[in-house]
Amino acid sequence: MTEETPEIIGGKNPVVEALRAKRDINKIWIAEGVQKKGIAELLTLAKEQKVLVQFVPKKKIDGLTDTNHQGIAAAVAAYRYAELEELFEKAKEKQEDPFFLILDELEDPHNLGSIMRTADAIGVHGLIIPQRRAVGLTGVVAKSSTGAIEHVPVVRVNNLSQTVDELKKRGVWIAGTDAKESVDYRRMDATLPLAVIIGSEGKGMSRILREKCDFLYQLPMVGHVTSLNASVAASLLMYEVYRKRHPLG
């Protein structure tokens, strides 16, 4: 387990989700003028957990975070990174075949937050990210995820290639996206223990990881653009896995 320096998170939903998850919160700031009726749950949870709440001028919160904070911010302990074994345990607890996402050098915190939001919605058992040349768990990611960061475990590893090898040894099949020499993603066999690799915004999936894939899928496009945003591509693939694993009766 590794931890980052303390974070400031902004926005009603991220702060409420942090309280629901019983994160270690040092202080909550609320802008003067924010209607207490709209933050009743936040105030109740903060009181129950004995978290200091301070009403301050909005300028104070503007100086704490550059996110769209809605007049609410909190100082939280560092986000905890999970161990790989925890992802397998989560799948086992839910009596499901593992389904992980591997993010190959994703740099945009908004993309990571959006991916986490969808991952939580469809029940992905966890994300795997590299330690270098990639965004980690930050306040911006927390805001973009609208609280999903509290529910989706994230493993940060030194070497994605070695981690893929370990996953394969443990019976997990590896899938990636590639426009060439690949099949339509709608033909995916998602009933297997599966890890899906999402490439970076600019370079896509690295050659080394591409060569380790058991399956390569393409997202068909008939328009003028040549690629999709990483979070959009990830969402399509995640929901395809969900569709295959939870077919309509």
C-alpha positions in Angstrom: 0.0 0.0 0.0 1.3 3.4 -0.9 -0.1 6.9 -0.2 0.2 10.4 -1.7 0.4 13.7 0.0 -2.9 15.0 1.4 -5.5 16.3 -1.1 -8.0 19.1 -1.2 -11.2 17.9 -2.9 -14.0 20.2 -4.0 -17.6 19.8 -4.8 -20.7 18.5 -2.9 -20.7 14.9 -4.3 -17.0 14.2 -3.8 -17.1 15.4 -0.2 -20.3 13.5 0.6 -18.9 10.3 -0.9 -15.7 10.8 1.1 -17.8 11.1 4.3 -19.9 8.0 3.3 -16.7 6.0 2.8 -15.4 7.3 6.2 -12.3 8.7 4.7 -9.9 10.5 7.1 -11.1 14.1 6.7 -9.3 16.9 8.5 -11.6 19.8 7.8 -14.5 20.8 5.6 -14.9 24.4 4.3 -18.3 25.7 3.2 -18.8 29.0 1.5 -21.0 31.5 3.4 -24.4 31.7 1.7 -24.6 28.0 0.7 -28.0 26.8 1.6 -27.9 24.3 4.5 -31.0 22.6 3.2 -29.0 21.4 0.1 -26.2 20.0 2.2 -28.1 18.5 5.0 -26.6 15.0 4.5 -23.1 16.4 4.4 -23.6 18.3 7.7 -25.1 15.3 9.4 -22.3 12.9 8.3 -19.7 15.5 9.3 -21.3 15.9 12.8 -21.5 12.1 13.3 -17.9 11.7 12.3 -16.7 14.7 14.3 -15.3 16.4 11.3 -14.6 20.2 11.7 -16.9 22.3 9.4 -15.9 25.9 8.9 -18.1 28.5 7.0 -15.8 30.9 5.2 -15.9 33.5 2.4 -16.1 31.9 -1.1 -12.7 33.5 -1.9 -11.1 31.2 0.7 -12.4 28.1 -1.1 -11.4 29.6 -4.5 -7.8 29.7 -3.2 -7.9 26.1 -2.0 -9.0 24.4 -5.2 -9.4 25.3 -8.9 -12.2 22.8 -9.4 -15.8 23.7 -9.8 -16.2 23.4 -6.0 -19.8 24.5 -5.6 -18.8 26.4 -2.5 -17.6 23.2 -0.7 -14.1 21.8 -0.1 -12.4 19.3 2.2 -8.9 18.4 3.3 -8.7 14.6 3.1 -6.0 12.1 3.8 -4.1 10.7 0.9 -5.9 8.4 -1.4 -5.0 4.8 -0.8 -3.8 2.6 -3.6 -4.9 -1.0 -3.5 -2.8 -4.1 -3.9 -3.5 -6.4 -6.9 -4.7 -9.2 -4.6 -7.6 -6.9 -3.4 -9.0 -6.7 -7.0 -9.2 -10.5 -7.2 -10.7 -10.6 -3.7 -13.4 -8.1 -4.8 -14.3 -10.3 -7.8 -14.4 -13.4 -5.5 -16.7 -11.7 -3.0 -19.1 -10.8 -5.8 -18.8 -14.3 -7.2 -17.9 -12.9 -10.5 -15.0 -13.6 -13.0 -12.4 -10.8 -12.6 -12.9 -7.7 -14.8 -10.1 -5.1 -14.6 -9.1 -2.1 -16.6 -5.4 -1.4 -17.4 -4.8 2.3 -18.2 -1.6 2.7 -20.3 -0.1 6.1 -19.4 -3.3 8.0 -19.2 -2.4 11.6 -18.4 -5.7 13.6 -18.3 -7.2 13.6 -14.8 -10.7 14.3 -16.2 -10.4 11.1 -18.4 -9.4 9.1 -15.4 -12.3 10.5 -13.3 -14.8 9.8 -16.1 -13.5 6.2 -16.5 -13.8 5.6 -12.7 -17.4 6.9 -12.8 -18.3 4.4 -15.5 -16.3 1.6 -13.8 -18.2 2.1 -10.6 -21.5 2.1 -12.5 -21.0 -1.3 -14.2 -19.1 -3.0 -11.4 -15.5 -3.2 -12.7 -13.4 -4.8 -9.9 -10.5 -2.4 -10.2 -8.2 -0.3 -12.2 -4.4 -0.7 -12.8 -2.3 2.3 -13.6 1.5 2.8 -14.0 3.5 4.8 -11.4 5.3 6.9 -14.0 4.1 9.1 -16.9 0.4 8.8 -15.8 -2.0 10.7 -13.7 -2.6 9.4 -10.2 -5.4 9.8 -7.7 -5.8 13.6 -7.2 -8.5 16.0 -6.2 -9.3 16.8 -9.8 -9.8 13.1 -10.5 -12.0 12.9 -7.4 -14.1 15.8 -8.7 -14.4 14.3 -12.2 -15.4 10.9 -10.8 -18.2 12.5 -8.8 -17.3 10.3 -5.8 -16.6 7.1 -7.7 -13.0 7.3 -6.5 -14.2 6.2 -3.1 -15.5 2.9 -4.5 -13.3 1.8 -7.3 -9.9 0.3 -6.1 -6.9 1.5 -8.1 -3.6 -0.4 -8.1 -0.4 1.5 -9.1 2.5 -0.6 -10.4 6.0 0.0 -11.4 5.8 -2.1 -14.6 2.6 -2.7 -16.5 4.2 -5.3 -18.7 5.2 -7.5 -15.7 1.7 -7.0 -14.2 0.1 -8.2 -17.4 2.3 -11.3 -17.2 1.2 -11.9 -13.6 -2.5 -11.5 -14.6 -2.1 -14.0 -17.4 -0.5 -16.5 -15.0 -3.5 -16.1 -12.8 -5.9 -17.0 -15.6 -6.9 -13.5 -16.7 -7.2 -12.9 -20.5 -5.9 -9.6 -21.9 -7.8 -7.5 -24.4 -6.8 -4.3 -26.1 -8.0 -2.0 -28.8 -6.4 -1.6 -32.2 -7.7 -0.3 -35.4 -5.7 -2.8 -37.5 -5.7 -6.6 -37.6 -8.5 -6.7 -35.0 -12.2 -7.7 -34.8 -15.3 -5.7 -34.0 -15.6 -5.2 -30.2 -19.1 -6.5 -30.3 -17.7 -10.0 -30.9 -15.9 -9.9 -27.6 -16.1 -12.9 -25.4 -16.6 -11.1 -22.1 -17.5 -14.1 -20.1 -13.8 -14.9 -19.4 -11.7 -13.5 -16.6 -10.7 -10.3 -18.4 -8.5 -7.3 -18.3 -9.0 -4.6 -20.9 -6.1 -2.2 -21.8 -7.0 1.4 -22.6 -4.2 3.3 -24.4 -3.1 6.8 -23.6 -4.7 9.9 -25.2 -2.0 10.6 -27.7 0.0 7.4 -28.4 -2.6 4.7 -27.7 -1.5 1.4 -26.4 2.2 0.7 -26.3 3.8 -1.9 -28.6 4.9 -4.1 -25.7 1.4 -4.3 -24.2 -0.2 -4.8 -27.6 2.0 -7.9 -28.2 0.9 -9.3 -24.9 -2.8 -9.1 -25.7 -4.8 -12.3 -26.2 -7.5 -10.3 -28.1 -7.5 -7.1 -30.1 -10.7 -5.3 -30.8 -11.6 -2.3 -32.8 -14.4 0.3 -32.3 -16.0 0.7 -35.8 -16.3 4.3 -36.9 -18.0 5.6 -40.0 -17.5 9.3 -39.5 -14.5 11.6 -40.1 -12.7 11.3 -36.8 -9.9 8.7 -36.6 -10.1 8.0 -32.8 -12.3 8.3 -29.8 -11.5 10.0 -26.4 -10.0 7.5 -24.0 -12.9 7.7 -21.6 -15.4 7.2 -24.3 -13.6 4.2 -25.7 -13.3 2.7 -22.2 -17.0 3.3 -21.5 -18.0 1.5 -24.7 -15.8 -1.5 -23.8 -17.0 -1.6 -20.2 -20.6 -1.6 -21.2 -20.0 -4.3 -23.8 -18.6 -6.5 -21.0 -21.6 -5.7 -18.9 -24.0 -6.5 -21.7 -22.4 -9.9 -22.3 -22.2 -10.8 -18.6 -25.8 -9.6 -17.9 -27.9 -10.5 -20.9 -31.5 -9.6 -20.9 -33.8 -12.5 -20.0 
